[in-house]
């Protein structure tokens, strides 16, 4: 289950900075279940991260998939750098 703390950890893992909320809002907008949009409201992401609002059920599975994809990409780049 996606908690506020795990949302923050995912944001920092994907974007590596304190400004992850805006980047995540754009990413979530692209994958919104009601159709792509420029962004979800970054204030909403911030409220999810502080526990002020409930995180929608579609966000957790999407973030898990994106984290796995990024990890696989990073692994491939590491192998390319090492020449293996």
N, C-alpha and C positions, 0 to 999 in steps of 0.2 A: 504494500500500500504506500502510495506517495504521501509523505509528510512534508511539512514546511521545511524541515531541516534537509530532507533528501532533495527537495526542489532546489534549495540553495546550493547544495553540493553538486547537483547536476548542472546547474547554471555556471558555477565556477569551473567545473571540469570542461564544459563545452566552450566557455568564453574566457576563463582565466582572469577575470577582473571584477571589480566592484560594480561595474556597469553592465553586468550580465543580464539584468532585468529587461533592459531595452532590446538587447539582441535576442533574448528568448521570446519577448513579445512579438518581434518580427517573424521569428521562426515558427512560433505557434500559429500566427496569422496565416502563414503559407499552408499549414496543415489543418486548418480549422475544419471540424466535421460538417459545418454548414456551408462549406465552400471557402476557397482561398480568399484572403484579404491581405491588405498591406501589413496589418499588425493587429494583435489584440491590445487592449489598453495596458500600457506598462504599469499603470497604477494598480490594475487588477493583479498583475503578476507580483507586484510588491506586497499587496495585501495577502496573497496566497503564501508568500514567503514569510510573513510575520504571523500567520495563523489567523488573521482577521477574517478571511473568507475561505470557504471550502474550495479545494482544488477540484475542478471538473474531472470526472472519471476518464475522459479520453486523453488527458495530459500525461499520465503515468506511463501507459503503454507506448505512446509516441516517444517520450523522452528515453525510455529503455531501449527502443529500437535505434534511435539516433545515436545514443551513447555506444551501442554495440558497433554501429557502422563506423563511427569515428575511431573507435579502438582498432577495428580491422584495418582501416586506412592508415592509421599511425603505425601499426605493426608492419604493414607492407612497406611503408617508407623506410622504417628502420632496417628491414631486410635489404632494401635497395641500397641504402647507405653502406651497409656492411658487405654488399656484393654477394649475398647468399640467395 
